Amino acid sequence: MRNTTEGDALTAENIRAALSETLSLTPLHYIYPNTVLMMDENPKGMQSFNLLIKGEIPGISNSMVRSNGSNTGLIIFNHPLRWIYSVLARAEFRWFSDQRIKLDFPDVAGFNNPSLKTEDLWTVDFWAPTAKSGSLKKQTMKYLNENSGYSAAVKVINTQVYQLRYASGKAKRELKTGGGKPASLGFHKGSRFINQPIANLVNDIQDCAFIKNPVLNDTGLLFNVDMELSDVRDLEGLNALLQPYGLSLVADHQELEMLVISKTDNLN
């Protein structure tokens, strides 16, 4: 082993340099299984360790939990800050979905970073005593709130939502499951939704790119359902697919728990 690099370093020129032992490239900062980032061993007597980096570091995007026995660490690296907050919130709040983030500042491009600009990628490595590892993601969010220039808090606000509703009298196709092996492949051509709770259908709806508001289950259905799904591109197409089963997705407003993120430092 002479070096470890990113994939774009695999060129004919670099292969020849490696064979002739003249290769000179900056190695990746590997994540060792049980050590803090950018170190090959933990400091003696380490009780906790926190690291937050803005800007891409060499290596692929990833996240993992590691432990050395006395300490447990969570690392999420080379991701937009919105993605990191979403990962942490999903573990902390059962109601959370991507649609339940509200950004309370105008310049959202750097925070969302959909094009993955390297200067707006973030890495967080947070270690705590293993006895406190049950709240590791909660502690990591608190650390981000204190150091990233942004702060997330749960607030109840009046929010645009979609209500998934059911009217049995309008159903032309049987919705209640006939049993069988559960299957759910989302909204794709030829996909089937078999023996699934209605809550899973809500999740699949929220995975549609055109759904920008939270989707709430207002069906009152307690039984599992069977449906034939297909590719959908907009709300009209989605409702056309739901209608034969007596289902509809209706725009509404509701007081709802949201993860509201504010900007606390104009440097970011």
DRENBA-449128 format. One record per residue (C-alpha): x, y, z; residue number from 0; residue in three letters. Coordinates in nm, 3 decimals, decimal comma, m for minus. Last residue first. Layout:
BEGIN
+---------+---------+---------+-----+------+
!       x !       y !       z !  nr ! rest !
+---------+---------+---------+-----+------+
!       X !       Y !       Z ! NUM !  ALA !
...
+---------+---------+---------+-----+------+
***
This chain:
BEGIN
+---------+---------+---------+-----+------+
!       x !       y !       z !  nr ! rest !
+---------+---------+---------+-----+------+
!  m2,225 !   3,130 !   0,647 ! 267 !  ASN !
!  m2,053 !   3,438 !   0,793 ! 266 !  LEU !
!  m2,398 !   3,579 !   0,872 ! 265 !  ASN !
!  m2,413 !   3,380 !   1,196 ! 264 !  ASP !
!  m2,740 !   3,288 !   1,370 ! 263 !  THR !
!  m2,946 !   3,171 !   1,075 ! 262 !  LYS !
!  m3,274 !   3,008 !   1,174 ! 261 !  SER !
!  m3,400 !   2,657 !   1,118 ! 260 !  ILE !
!  m3,761 !   2,571 !   1,203 ! 259 !  VAL !
!  m3,829 !   2,200 !   1,244 ! 258 !  LEU !
!  m4,207 !   2,194 !   1,217 ! 257 !  MET !
!  m4,485 !   2,082 !   1,449 ! 256 !  GLU !
!  m4,818 !   2,160 !   1,285 ! 255 !  LEU !
!  m5,109 !   2,398 !   1,305 ! 254 !  GLU !
!  m5,293 !   2,315 !   0,984 ! 253 !  GLN !
!  m5,361 !   2,446 !   0,634 ! 252 !  HIS !
!  m5,515 !   2,249 !   0,345 ! 251 !  ASP !
!  m5,446 !   2,100 !   0,003 ! 250 !  ALA !
!  m5,632 !   1,774 !  m0,069 ! 249 !  VAL !
!  m5,491 !   1,435 !  m0,165 ! 248 !  LEU !
!  m5,766 !   1,192 !  m0,256 ! 247 !  SER !
!  m5,854 !   0,828 !  m0,188 ! 246 !  LEU !
!  m6,168 !   0,637 !  m0,287 ! 245 !  GLY !
!  m5,962 !   0,360 !  m0,447 ! 244 !  TYR !
!  m6,045 !   0,475 !  m0,801 ! 243 !  PRO !
!  m5,930 !   0,828 !  m0,701 ! 242 !  GLN !
!  m5,572 !   0,750 !  m0,598 ! 241 !  LEU !
!  m5,420 !   0,727 !  m0,947 ! 240 !  LEU !
!  m5,602 !   1,036 !  m1,077 ! 239 !  ALA !
!  m5,501 !   1,211 !  m0,755 ! 238 !  ASN !
!  m5,136 !   1,143 !  m0,831 ! 237 !  LEU !
!  m5,167 !   1,267 !  m1,189 ! 236 !  GLY !
!  m5,321 !   1,593 !  m1,074 ! 235 !  GLU !
!  m5,056 !   1,635 !  m0,804 ! 234 !  LEU !
!  m4,771 !   1,606 !  m1,053 ! 233 !  ASP !
!  m4,528 !   1,365 !  m1,221 ! 232 !  ARG !
!  m4,666 !   1,020 !  m1,138 ! 231 !  VAL !
!  m4,518 !   0,680 !  m1,234 ! 230 !  ASP !
!  m4,754 !   0,397 !  m1,153 ! 229 !  SER !
!  m4,918 !   0,226 !  m0,861 ! 228 !  LEU !
!  m5,154 !  m0,069 !  m0,824 ! 227 !  GLU !
!  m5,296 !  m0,074 !  m0,475 ! 226 !  MET !
!  m5,344 !  m0,314 !  m0,183 ! 225 !  ASP !
!  m5,420 !  m0,189 !   0,169 ! 224 !  VAL !
!  m5,363 !  m0,272 !   0,534 ! 223 !  ASN !
!  m5,651 !  m0,203 !   0,774 ! 222 !  PHE !
!  m5,680 !   0,083 !   1,023 ! 221 !  LEU !
!  m5,807 !   0,353 !   0,788 ! 220 !  LEU !
!  m5,899 !   0,687 !   0,948 ! 219 !  GLY !
!  m5,815 !   0,853 !   0,617 ! 218 !  THR !
!  m5,671 !   1,180 !   0,750 ! 217 !  ASP !
!  m5,305 !   1,082 !   0,711 ! 216 !  ASN !
!  m5,102 !   1,401 !   0,680 ! 215 !  LEU !
!  m4,870 !   1,494 !   0,394 ! 214 !  VAL !
!  m4,620 !   1,772 !   0,463 ! 213 !  PRO !
!  m4,570 !   2,026 !   0,182 ! 212 !  ASN !
!  m4,333 !   2,020 !  m0,118 ! 211 !  LYS !
!  m4,470 !   1,715 !  m0,300 ! 210 !  ILE !
!  m4,333 !   1,753 !  m0,656 ! 209 !  PHE !
!  m4,033 !   1,526 !  m0,589 ! 208 !  ALA !
!  m4,247 !   1,231 !  m0,480 ! 207 !  CYS !
!  m4,100 !   1,084 !  m0,158 ! 206 !  ASP !
!  m4,385 !   1,239 !   0,041 ! 205 !  GLN !
!  m4,628 !   1,017 !  m0,148 ! 204 !  ILE !
!  m4,424 !   0,709 !  m0,057 ! 203 !  ASP !
!  m4,430 !   0,808 !   0,310 ! 202 !  ASN !
!  m4,808 !   0,858 !   0,301 ! 201 !  VAL !
!  m4,842 !   0,515 !   0,138 ! 200 !  LEU !
!  m4,642 !   0,370 !   0,425 ! 199 !  ASN !
!  m4,886 !   0,526 !   0,673 ! 198 !  ALA !
!  m5,171 !   0,349 !   0,488 ! 197 !  ILE !
!  m5,040 !   0,019 !   0,620 ! 196 !  PRO !
!  m4,913 !  m0,223 !   0,353 ! 195 !  GLN !
!  m5,047 !  m0,554 !   0,225 ! 194 !  ASN !
!  m4,933 !  m0,488 !  m0,133 ! 193 !  ILE !
!  m4,836 !  m0,165 !  m0,312 ! 192 !  PHE !
!  m4,759 !  m0,263 !  m0,669 ! 191 !  ARG !
!  m4,529 !  m0,099 !  m0,921 ! 190 !  SER !
!  m4,590 !  m0,133 !  m1,295 ! 189 !  GLY !
!  m4,453 !   0,212 !  m1,373 ! 188 !  LYS !
!  m4,304 !   0,362 !  m1,060 ! 187 !  HIS !
!  m4,455 !   0,533 !  m0,756 ! 186 !  PHE !
!  m4,300 !   0,351 !  m0,464 ! 185 !  GLY !
!  m4,171 !  m0,006 !  m0,456 ! 184 !  LEU !
!  m4,387 !  m0,141 !  m0,174 ! 183 !  SER !
!  m4,442 !  m0,512 !  m0,115 ! 182 !  ALA !
!  m4,590 !  m0,712 !   0,173 ! 181 !  PRO !
!  m4,624 !  m1,087 !   0,103 ! 180 !  LYS !
!  m4,989 !  m1,181 !   0,072 ! 179 !  GLY !
!  m5,313 !  m1,053 !   0,216 ! 178 !  GLY !
!  m5,624 !  m0,952 !   0,025 ! 177 !  GLY !
!  m5,566 !  m0,596 !   0,131 ! 176 !  THR !
!  m5,848 !  m0,347 !   0,171 ! 175 !  LYS !
!  m5,860 !  m0,103 !  m0,120 ! 174 !  LEU !
!  m6,112 !  m0,269 !  m0,350 ! 173 !  GLU !
!  m6,170 !  m0,061 !  m0,662 ! 172 !  ARG !
!  m6,452 !   0,178 !  m0,748 ! 171 !  LYS !
!  m6,425 !   0,381 !  m0,428 ! 170 !  ALA !
!  m6,647 !   0,689 !  m0,405 ! 169 !  LYS !
!  m6,864 !   0,559 !  m0,121 ! 168 !  GLY !
!  m6,553 !   0,462 !   0,078 ! 167 !  SER !
!  m6,438 !   0,824 !   0,099 ! 166 !  ALA !
!  m6,075 !   0,842 !   0,212 ! 165 !  TYR !
!  m5,857 !   1,147 !   0,271 ! 164 !  ARG !
!  m5,485 !   1,222 !   0,246 ! 163 !  LEU !
!  m5,449 !   1,579 !   0,371 ! 162 !  GLN !
!  m5,181 !   1,795 !   0,210 ! 161 !  TYR !
!  m5,023 !   2,068 !   0,417 ! 160 !  VAL !
!  m4,958 !   2,443 !   0,421 ! 159 !  GLN !
!  m4,843 !   2,534 !   0,770 ! 158 !  THR !
!  m4,964 !   2,731 !   1,069 ! 157 !  ASN !
!  m4,679 !   2,698 !   1,318 ! 156 !  ILE !
!  m4,584 !   2,474 !   1,609 ! 155 !  VAL !
!  m4,211 !   2,510 !   1,667 ! 154 !  LYS !
!  m3,926 !   2,260 !   1,692 ! 153 !  VAL !
!  m3,584 !   2,424 !   1,697 ! 152 !  ALA !
!  m3,286 !   2,431 !   1,462 ! 151 !  ALA !
!  m2,996 !   2,680 !   1,484 ! 150 !  SER !
!  m2,755 !   2,793 !   1,217 ! 149 !  TYR !
!  m2,406 !   2,945 !   1,235 ! 148 !  GLY !
!  m2,256 !   2,597 !   1,255 ! 147 !  SER !
!  m2,127 !   2,605 !   1,614 ! 146 !  ASN !
!  m2,400 !   2,605 !   1,879 ! 145 !  GLU !
!  m2,683 !   2,462 !   1,670 ! 144 !  ASN !
!  m2,444 !   2,203 !   1,525 ! 143 !  LEU !
!  m2,349 !   2,088 !   1,877 ! 142 !  TYR !
!  m2,716 !   2,065 !   1,976 ! 141 !  LYS !
!  m2,778 !   1,854 !   1,664 ! 140 !  MET !
!  m2,489 !   1,626 !   1,763 ! 139 !  THR !
!  m2,627 !   1,587 !   2,116 ! 138 !  GLN !
!  m2,964 !   1,475 !   1,977 ! 137 !  LYS !
!  m2,788 !   1,235 !   1,739 ! 136 !  LYS !
!  m2,588 !   1,082 !   2,025 ! 135 !  LEU !
!  m2,881 !   1,050 !   2,266 ! 134 !  SER !
!  m2,855 !   0,675 !   2,318 ! 133 !  GLY !
!  m2,476 !   0,711 !   2,311 ! 132 !  SER !
!  m2,471 !   0,863 !   2,661 ! 131 !  LYS !
!  m2,314 !   0,562 !   2,837 ! 130 !  ALA !
!  m2,080 !   0,538 !   2,538 ! 129 !  THR !
!  m1,916 !   0,864 !   2,645 ! 128 !  PRO !
!  m1,946 !   1,118 !   2,363 ! 127 !  ALA !
!  m1,796 !   1,160 !   2,017 ! 126 !  TRP !
!  m1,914 !   1,397 !   1,742 ! 125 !  PHE !
!  m1,760 !   1,416 !   1,396 ! 124 !  ASP !
!  m1,932 !   1,670 !   1,171 ! 123 !  VAL !
!  m1,845 !   1,730 !   0,807 ! 122 !  THR !
!  m1,999 !   1,996 !   0,586 ! 121 !  TRP !
!  m2,030 !   2,065 !   0,214 ! 120 !  LEU !
!  m2,083 !   2,427 !   0,111 ! 119 !  ASP !
!  m1,738 !   2,494 !  m0,040 ! 118 !  GLU !
!  m1,760 !   2,173 !  m0,242 ! 117 !  THR !
!  m2,076 !   2,272 !  m0,423 ! 116 !  LYS !
!  m2,316 !   1,981 !  m0,391 ! 115 !  LEU !
!  m2,563 !   2,101 !  m0,659 ! 114 !  SER !
!  m2,851 !   2,084 !  m0,410 ! 113 !  PRO !
!  m2,664 !   2,307 !  m0,160 ! 112 !  ASN !
!  m2,955 !   2,342 !   0,087 ! 111 !  ASN !
!  m2,763 !   2,566 !   0,331 ! 110 !  PHE !
!  m2,564 !   2,748 !   0,063 ! 109 !  GLY !
!  m2,873 !   2,819 !  m0,148 ! 108 !  ALA !
!  m3,100 !   2,927 !   0,140 ! 107 !  VAL !
!  m3,037 !   3,302 !   0,137 ! 106 !  ASP !
!  m3,377 !   3,419 !   0,267 ! 105 !  PRO !
!  m3,383 !   3,306 !   0,632 ! 104 !  PHE !
!  m3,636 !   3,112 !   0,842 ! 103 !  ASP !
!  m3,594 !   2,779 !   0,669 ! 102 !  LEU !
!  m3,888 !   2,551 !   0,745 ! 101 !  LYS !
!  m3,820 !   2,178 !   0,758 ! 100 !  ILE !
!  m4,129 !   1,957 !   0,772 !  99 !  ARG !
!  m4,125 !   1,862 !   0,403 !  98 !  GLN !
!  m3,813 !   1,651 !   0,455 !  97 !  ASP !
!  m4,009 !   1,433 !   0,698 !  96 !  SER !
!  m4,026 !   1,432 !   1,078 !  95 !  PHE !
!  m4,316 !   1,289 !   1,276 !  94 !  TRP !
!  m4,104 !   1,039 !   1,471 !  93 !  ARG !
!  m3,871 !   1,317 !   1,587 !  92 !  PHE !
!  m3,514 !   1,247 !   1,703 !  91 !  GLU !
!  m3,380 !   1,003 !   1,444 !  90 !  ALA !
!  m3,537 !   1,189 !   1,151 !  89 !  ARG !
!  m3,409 !   1,515 !   1,300 !  88 !  ALA !
!  m3,047 !   1,401 !   1,290 !  87 !  LEU !
!  m3,062 !   1,285 !   0,929 !  86 !  VAL !
!  m3,249 !   1,600 !   0,827 !  85 !  SER !
!  m2,995 !   1,828 !   0,999 !  84 !  TYR !
!  m2,718 !   1,655 !   0,804 !  83 !  ILE !
!  m2,904 !   1,686 !   0,472 !  82 !  TRP !
!  m2,969 !   2,056 !   0,530 !  81 !  ARG !
!  m2,601 !   2,106 !   0,612 !  80 !  LEU !
!  m2,499 !   1,973 !   0,273 !  79 !  PRO !
!  m2,289 !   1,655 !   0,295 !  78 !  HIS !
!  m1,917 !   1,578 !   0,291 !  77 !  ASN !
!  m1,907 !   1,393 !   0,621 !  76 !  PHE !
!  m2,142 !   1,253 !   0,881 !  75 !  ILE !
!  m1,959 !   1,103 !   1,179 !  74 !  ILE !
!  m2,117 !   0,969 !   1,496 !  73 !  LEU !
!  m1,890 !   0,864 !   1,781 !  72 !  GLY !
!  m1,909 !   0,627 !   2,077 !  71 !  THR !
!  m1,666 !   0,638 !   2,368 !  70 !  ASN !
!  m1,564 !   0,386 !   2,639 !  69 !  SER !
!  m1,569 !   0,088 !   2,406 !  68 !  GLY !
!  m1,389 !   0,229 !   2,103 !  67 !  ASN !
!  m1,711 !   0,294 !   1,915 !  66 !  SER !
!  m1,809 !   0,401 !   1,564 !  65 !  ARG !
!  m2,134 !   0,526 !   1,412 !  64 !  VAL !
!  m2,142 !   0,595 !   1,039 !  63 !  MET !
!  m2,203 !   0,853 !   0,769 !  62 !  SER !
!  m2,067 !   0,887 !   0,418 !  61 !  ASN !
!  m1,974 !   1,123 !   0,140 !  60 !  SER !
!  m1,654 !   1,010 !  m0,031 !  59 !  ILE !
!  m1,304 !   1,121 !   0,057 !  58 !  GLY !
!  m1,086 !   1,432 !   0,058 !  57 !  PRO !
!  m1,250 !   1,702 !   0,274 !  56 !  ILE !
!  m1,511 !   1,932 !   0,124 !  55 !  GLU !
!  m1,578 !   2,265 !   0,291 !  54 !  GLY !
!  m1,706 !   2,348 !   0,639 !  53 !  LYS !
!  m1,561 !   2,134 !   0,916 !  52 !  ILE !
!  m1,705 !   2,052 !   1,260 !  51 !  LEU !
!  m1,514 !   1,841 !   1,513 !  50 !  LEU !
!  m1,615 !   1,726 !   1,861 !  49 !  ASN !
!  m1,435 !   1,481 !   2,088 !  48 !  PHE !
!  m1,536 !   1,334 !   2,422 !  47 !  SER !
!  m1,378 !   1,159 !   2,720 !  46 !  GLN !
!  m1,038 !   1,082 !   2,568 !  45 !  MET !
!  m0,800 !   0,934 !   2,825 !  44 !  GLY !
!  m0,521 !   0,885 !   2,573 !  43 !  LYS !
!  m0,599 !   1,064 !   2,248 !  42 !  PRO !
!  m0,762 !   0,833 !   1,995 !  41 !  ASN !
!  m0,553 !   0,667 !   1,727 !  40 !  GLU !
!  m0,497 !   0,709 !   1,352 !  39 !  ASP !
!  m0,625 !   1,066 !   1,356 !  38 !  MET !
!  m0,794 !   1,262 !   1,076 !  37 !  MET !
!  m1,144 !   1,184 !   1,209 !  36 !  LEU !
!  m1,172 !   1,028 !   1,554 !  35 !  VAL !
!  m1,093 !   0,662 !   1,602 !  34 !  THR !
!  m1,284 !   0,333 !   1,615 !  33 !  ASN !
!  m1,326 !   0,225 !   1,253 !  32 !  PRO !
!  m1,058 !   0,446 !   1,096 !  31 !  TYR !
!  m1,205 !   0,711 !   0,874 !  30 !  ILE !
!  m0,948 !   0,781 !   0,608 !  29 !  TYR !
!  m0,813 !   1,126 !   0,538 !  28 !  HIS !
!  m0,729 !   1,064 !   0,176 !  27 !  LEU !
!  m0,370 !   1,081 !   0,060 !  26 !  PRO !
!  m0,223 !   1,393 !  m0,106 !  25 !  THR !
!  m0,056 !   1,276 !  m0,425 !  24 !  LEU !
!   0,310 !   1,215 !  m0,515 !  23 !  SER !
!   0,368 !   0,907 !  m0,729 !  22 !  LEU !
!   0,738 !   0,858 !  m0,812 !  21 !  THR !
!   0,757 !   0,486 !  m0,726 !  20 !  GLU !
!   0,800 !   0,384 !  m1,092 !  19 !  SER !
!   0,483 !   0,176 !  m1,074 !  18 !  LEU !
!   0,302 !   0,459 !  m0,894 !  17 !  ALA !
!   0,412 !   0,712 !  m1,155 !  16 !  ALA !
!   0,291 !   0,485 !  m1,438 !  15 !  ARG !
!  m0,046 !   0,449 !  m1,261 !  14 !  ILE !
!  m0,057 !   0,826 !  m1,208 !  13 !  ASN !
!  m0,011 !   0,895 !  m1,580 !  12 !  GLU !
!  m0,266 !   0,631 !  m1,682 !  11 !  ALA !
!  m0,523 !   0,790 !  m1,451 !  10 !  THR !
!  m0,688 !   0,677 !  m1,128 !   9 !  LEU !
!  m0,672 !   1,012 !  m0,946 !   8 !  ALA !
!  m1,040 !   1,070 !  m1,026 !   7 !  ASP !
!  m1,130 !   0,792 !  m0,781 !   6 !  GLY !
!  m1,002 !   0,972 !  m0,471 !   5 !  GLU !
!  m0,670 !   0,868 !  m0,328 !   4 !  THR !
!  m0,505 !   0,608 !  m0,105 !   3 !  THR !
!  m0,129 !   0,573 !  m0,114 !   2 !  ASN !
!   0,160 !   0,328 !  m0,114 !   1 !  ARG !
!   0,000 !   0,000 !   0,000 !   0 !  MET !
+---------+---------+---------+-----+------+
***
